[in-house]
Amino acid sequence: MRTERFEFSVDSVEAIPDGWRLEGEPGYHPRHWARPGEHFRLACEEHGRRRRDVDLVVVELTETYTIVSGTGGDLLRPDDIVSGERTIADLAETGRTPVEAAAHLAEILGLPPLADSAGNGKDWSAVETELGAALPGDYKAFIDAYGPGLVDDHVYVCAPDAAEEWADLVGQNSYAHECVGAEFFGWGNWRREWQLGDASRWNPDREDIPSWFEPGDNLISWGHTGNGDFLFWHVKPGTSADDWPVMFKEEGPLWEQYGTGFATALAHLLSGDIQSEYLSRWLGGPHSYGR
């Protein structure tokens, strides 16, 4: 079993008979919105500041407001976030091959069937040599068929030798390393030739290096958002590329781990099977992929 979070961002608060009407916006994918009878237990300002315990029972919830009863509504202010949790079953393993995973993602995005769209395939040897690793099969199958693009007008998927600057895989990876390098090595100390997993050069206190990132590991960025966030593969020595999990790095200091590869992570984000504090509100549909 795993814990799933639901929340609501408050724009205004109105006292009504037997409760409160909160204008605002529910967080995460619509599949994860609070349901009637569930409880918001916590209220706080952005980034968890000024935490207050509440017990607000959801009576009704839409994409623009929620009606709640219970206790604590009088403590709410505009720009608060109220949240709660539910327990759900763990995600089941899909058992798909890399090509099947890419085809499933394409189906969710409304793209032509993978078998009908696949060309002759790229020569991936040059870019894999430049990046220092063979890339995952699901990613290569997807890019061979559809090229770089924009998922739901928010997530940019990069590809080798793309004409557009935003879409070039190697250029994007270099830029992403430049952005996160300061957190690994300290501000002003990063050098382009340094590997992220070179622990001898890490900031001594390791304060901004995620605990799951170990010496010798690496990150390869395959995508980003218009908000300055990055999507990476977490590359571990001795681990097959098809088993590299996807990581999300927001423009600030926080990371998310999705525990699965490129195509499955995107498919689960789009379907709501993966709950992202940062991406779910942008990937609720209708789904699309284009330039």
N, C-alpha and C positions, 0 to 999 in steps of 0.2 A: 504494500500500500504506500501511497505517497500523498503529500499535502499539496493542495492546490489553493491558490490565493485568489480572492476577488476584491475589487475595490471600486470606489466611486469618487471622482474629483468634483468638489463642491464649488459652484459659482455663486449661489445664493441660498439662503435658508428662510423658509416661511413657516411659521407656526400655524397649524390647522387643527381642527377638532381631532383629538386622540393621537396627535403626532406632528410630523413635520414634512413639508414638501421641499426636497433638495433639487434645485436646478443644477445641471452640470453634465458630466459625461462618465459612463462606466469605463473602467479600464480593461485591458487585455482583449482577447478575441471574444466575439459574442458568445461562443460556447462556454466561456468562463464567467459570464456576468452573474451577479448575485440573483438568486431565485426567491420567490415569495416564501416566507417562513425562515429563511436563513438570516444570520445575525452579523451585523457589522460590530466588531468588538473593540476596534481601535480607531482613534482619530489623531491625525498629526498634520503638521505643515509639511511642505516639500522637504524631501531628504530626511524624513523622520523627526523633524524638530518639534518640540512641544507636544510630546505624546500624551494623550488622554484616554483613559478607559471609558468606553461607552457600551451600551447594549441596545442596539437599534435593530428592530426586526423589520425585514423588508416586506412591505405590503404589496408594492407595485414597482416595477422598474422598466424604463424605456431607454432609448438612446439619448434622451435629453433631460430626464428627471427620474427621481425615485421618491416614493412615499414610504416613510418609516414610522414605526411606533416604538415604544419602549422608553429607555432612559438615556440621557446624554445629548439629546438634540439641542438643548439650550446651550451646550458648550461649543457648538459648531460655529465656524466663521467662514466667509468666502475664502477660497484658495486652500481649504482643508482637504484632506483625503481620508475617507473612511474605508476600513478594510476588514475582511474576515477570512476564514479558512474553511475548507472542507477536505475530507479524506476520500481519495478515489483509488481505483486499482492501478497498478503499474502498467506502463505501455507494454504490449506484447511485441516480441520480435517479429519483423515482417518476413524474414527468410528470403527476401528478394536478392537476386544477383545484382551487381552494379548496373548492368544494362536495364534490367527490369525496374530498378529503383529510378533510373533516369526516365524511363517510359512512364512510370506512375506520376512523377513530377510534371512531365509534359502534359499528361491527361488533366491534372488539376488546373494547370495554367491555360487549358483550352487550346493547346498547340496541336498541329497535325501529328498523327501517330509517328513515333520515333522511327519505325522501320521505313515509313514513307518519306521521312525528312532527312535521313542520314545520307551524307554525301560519301566521298571516297575517304574521308577522314584526314586529319592534319598529320603532318610529320611533327610529332611532339618531341623529338629527340633534342632539338636545339634549345627549346625553352626549359626542358627538364634538366639539361646540362647546366644552363644558366642558374636555375633555382636550386640545383644540387640534389634533386630528388625526382623519382618517377611520380607522376600525379595520379590521383584516384580514377578508377575506371568509370564511375558514374559521371563524374565531372567531364571527362574527356568525351564520353558518349553524348552527353547533353550538348556540349559546345560544338562537337562535330556536326550535330544535327541542326542546331538553332543559333549558334554564335552568341556573342555577348548581348546583353539586354537588361531591361529594367523590370523587376517584379513588382506588380501592383503600384507602379509609379513611385517606388520607394527604395527597393534594394537593387543596387547595380551589381550584375554578375559580369566579371571581367573574362577576357580571353586573350590568348597570345596574339601579338602583332595586330591588335585592333587599331583601326584608323583613328578613332576618337581617344583623346587623352584619358578620359574617365574610364575607358573600357580596357586599357592595355594591362594585361596581367602582371608583367614584369615591372612596369612603371608603378602600378598601384602597390605592388608588394614592397618596392623600395620606399615609397612614400609612407606606407603603413609602418615599416620598420623605423623610419626616421621619427615618426610621431611617438611610438611606444618606447623607442630607445632611451629617451630621457628618463623614463620611469625605471628602466632596468639598470642604467649605468649612472644616473644622476644628471641633473640639468647641466648642460654645457660640456659634458664628458663624452657624449656619444660620437662614434666614428663609423662611417659607412661600412668599413671592412670588418667591423666587430660582429661576431655571431651573438644572437640573443642568448643562447645557452652557454656562453663563455662565463662561467661563474667567477672566474678570477678578476673579471672587470665589473662585476655587479656592485651596485650600491651596498656598502657594508651592512646596513641595517635591514636590507631587503624589504623595506616597508611597503613599497609599491609593486613588488613582484608577486604575482598570484601564487598561493601555496602549492597549487597543483603543477606549477611549472618547475621542472627540475633541471639541474646542470646537464647539458648535452641536448636538451629539448630544443625545438625550433617552432616558429610560427610562419605559415605562408598565407598571405592574404589573397583571397579569391574574389572579394566583393566589399562593398561599402554602401553607405547611405548618404543622401544629400545633407544630413545633419552632422556629418563628420565622424560617423561611427564606422567600425571595421568588422568584417567577418573573416575569420582565420580558420585554417586547419591547424590542429595541435599535432605537431610532428614529433614522435618519440622514436629514438633509436631502436632498431630491430622490429618495429611495428609496420605491418603492411600498409601501404597508402590507402587501401580500401577500408582500413580500420581507423583512419585518423578521424577523431571527433571534431565537430565544428564548435568554435568559440566566437562569442560576440563581445566586442569591446566598444563601450559607449565613448563619446568624446571626453567624458570625465574619467575618473579612476576605476569605474566598476566594470566587471566582466560577467558574462553568462556562459555556462557550459551546457551544450545540448546533447552530448553523449552519443551522437550518431553522425554519419557522414553527410556530405554535401546535399545529395538529392533527397535523402530521407529527412534531414533536418529542415530543409525548405518545405518539403511536402507536409511535415508535421506542424510547422509554423503556420502554413496556409490553412490547414484543416482544423487547427486549434488543439491538436494533440500535444504540442509543445507550448507551454505558457511562457512568454517572454514579457518581462516588465517593460521592455523598451520597444519591441517590434510588434507585439500582438495587436496593438491598437491601429497599426498601419496596414496590417495584412488580413483584415477581416473579409475582404472580397468587395465587389466581384474581382476575380483574379485575372491577371493579364501579364503578358510578357512581350516587350517590344523595345524599340530604340527610343 
